[in-house]
Amino acid sequence: MHGVALTDDGVVLVASHEGLVRYAPDGMTSVGPTIDLMGFAAPEPGRLLASGHPGPGADLPEPMGLIESTDGGETWTVLSRGGRSDFHALAASSSVVLGFDAEGLWTSPDGREWEALDPPVAPYALAVSPDGATVLMTHQDGPQRSADGGRTWEAVDGPLLQRVAFADAGTAVGAAPDGSVHVSTDGGVTWEARGSLGGPPEALDARLVDGALHVVGITGARVVLSTDGGAGFAPFTFR
């Protein structure tokens, strides 16, 4: 599993090697075609972005480039870079898309026209704030932060993080390789240790729900959820 998103209505979407899986009050269901979703982002309600490889019967290029769904993952269309890019790291807001492929790190205002960036390291994972200004990327030597959309970078003096996500412009969540969870309230400048996912993180997302920080993570085959700011996690259950 490579990506996860917590939607406004409490649904959890999981991007996997075999397509999109929807965890909702009515149970767990596979959604849409069988495609290998290597990169995944849910930048705004009703819009999903992804990248990776088509599965059997999927009418998509190899690699898929940047693809978009506006019907919850039932169908996908190619926005750009079809047959060229497999974005293993992907992050998006309503105003910007960032993707990292074999050619480097790219930014786009609309997912169609791209500009190459020059980061100091190759990112493992990316996160962008909802306003598109602040970008976090993880690396084995420690996370990096940009305050100008990815054009300049500085090392973060904090924990080694593997996965990162923004809940709002100032609130970011990170998970370390051992699963420990850290929260920043200043856009990723400083970090505070909270709880643990219970194992190495495969995907992470965060959202403010009625003012409370909710964090969803994937470790192993488990989807875990925190509703108390990342302090305590429990297996995600259907209500």
N, C-alpha and C positions, 0 to 999 in steps of 0.2 A: 504494500500500500504506500502510495507516494504523496497523497494530499488529503486534506480534510477541511471541511467548511461547516461552521455552525450558522444556520440561517436565522432570520428574525423570528420565525415561527417555531423555533426549537427543533427543526429537522437537522440531522447531521448527514452531510454528503461525504462519501469516501471515494477517492479516486484510486483505482487499483490497476493491476496488470490486465485485468479482464473486464474493465469498464467501470462505470459509475454505480455505486451502491447507495441506496437511500434508507436511512434509519429514521423512522417516523412513528407517531403514535399507533399507526395501524400495522407496524411490523417492519421487517427488512425486505427490500426488493431491489432487484437489479433494474437499472434504467438505461434505455437506449442500446446502441450497438456494442458489440464486443471489441473494444479498442484498448490499447495499452496506454494508460494515462500517466506519462512520466512527469509532466508538469501540470499544475492545477491551481486555479485561482477563482474566487467568487468576489469580484470587485464591487458589485452593487446588487440590490435585489433584482431577481429575474434575469441575471446575466452571469454566465459561466465562461471561463477561458481555460484552454488546455493545450497540451502538446504531447507528442509521443508517436505511436505507431498504430496503423490500422490492423484490425483483426480480420478473420475470414469473413468475406461478404461485405465488408465496410467499403463504401465508395469514397475513399479518402486517399490522398497521396502518401507515399512513403519517403521520408518521414512526413508527418502531418503538417508541420509548420505550426502556426498559431490558429487554433480552431475556436469557434464560439457557439454557444447554445443559449437560446432565449426561451426555451421551453422545458427547463429543468433537467436537461441532459438527454431528452428523448431523441433529438436530432442535433447534428453539428454541421457547421459550414466553415470552410477555410477562409480566414481573413487575409493571411499573407504567409509568405515563405514556405508554402507547400512544396514538398520535395527537396527542401533545403535545410530546414531547422528542426531539431529535436531539442526543445528547451527543457533540460532537466531541472533547472531552477527557473521559476516563474513567479512574478508578483505583479499585482495590478490594483489600481484605484479607479475611480470614475474618470480620472484625467490623465493617467499614464499607465503604460505597460512596460515592465522590464523582464527580459529573458536572457538566459545564459545558455549558449549552445557551443558546438565545437569551434565556431569562429570567434567567440568572445561574448561580451556583455553588450546588450542592445537596449535602447529605450525608444518608445513610440508614444505619441499622444493619443493614438486611436487604434493601435494594433495593425495598422496597414503600412504606414511609412515609418522607416526605422533609421535611427542614428546610432553609430558605434560609440561606446564609452570606453574609457581606459582605466579600469580599476587596478589597484596595486596587487591584488591576488585574484585567483579564480574562485568564485563563490561556490559553496556547497548548497546553501539555501539563501533565499532572498525574502525580504518583507518591505512593504512600502506603506507609509502612513496614508490615511484616507484623503488628505489634501495633496498627496503626491510629492511633498517636499522632502520628507525624511526617508532614507533608505537604510536598511540594515542588511548586512550579508555576513554569513558565517564562514569560517575557515579554520583549518587545523591549528593555525597560529593565533587564533582569537578573532572575535568579530570586528568588523569595520562599520563605520557610520558615515553617511553623507547627509548634509543638510541642504543640498542643492540639487536633489533629484538624481544623484549618481555621478555628477561631474567632478567633484573633489571628495576625498575620503580622509578619515582619520581613524586610527586604531582606538578601540574601546578598552578602557582600563577597567576590566570587569571579568566575569566568569567566562570560561570556554563554553560557547553555546553551539549547538548543532542545528536546532530549528528555532525560528523566530516568527512572531506574528504581531500585528498591531490591532488593538481594540478601538482606539481613537488616536487623534494626532499626538497625544502625549503619553498614552499608555501602551507599552509593549510588553510582550511575554516571550521568554526564551526557555528552551529546554536543553540541558547539558547532555553529553553522551551517556551519563549514568542515569538519566531520567529526572534529575533534580530540576525544579522549576524556579525561575527567577523573573521578577517583575520590575519594570522601569516605569516611573511616572513622569520622566523628563525626556521622553523620546529616544531612549536608549543610551543616554549619557552615563547614568548610574543605575545600579541594579541591586535588588534586595532578594535574598533567598526566601522561598516560600515552601511548597511541598514537593511531591515527587509523583511522576507518572507511574512509577513502579518498574521501570525498565527503560532501555534505550528508546529514544523517540524516533518514530518513522514519519510522523506528520503532526502539525500543531496549528490551532487557530484560536482566536480570542474574540470576545464580543462583550459589549456592555448591555446588560439586560435590566431594565428598570434601575439603572445606576450601579448595578452590581457587576463585577468582572466575572464572566464565565470563560472557562478555558476547556477546550476539548483537545485530546491528544490520542495518538495511536502508538501502542507499544506491543510488539509481537502481533498477535491476532486480536488484541483487545482494544476497544474504543472506551476511553475513560473521560469522565467529565467532572469538572470542579465548578461549583456555583458560589464559592467563597473566596474568590480572588486568587486561586491557585494554591491554597493552603492544603486542602484535602481533595482527593480524587476517589471516585468510585466508578465501577463499570457502568457505562451508559445503558439505561433500561428504558423500555417503552412505557409510557405513562398509561 
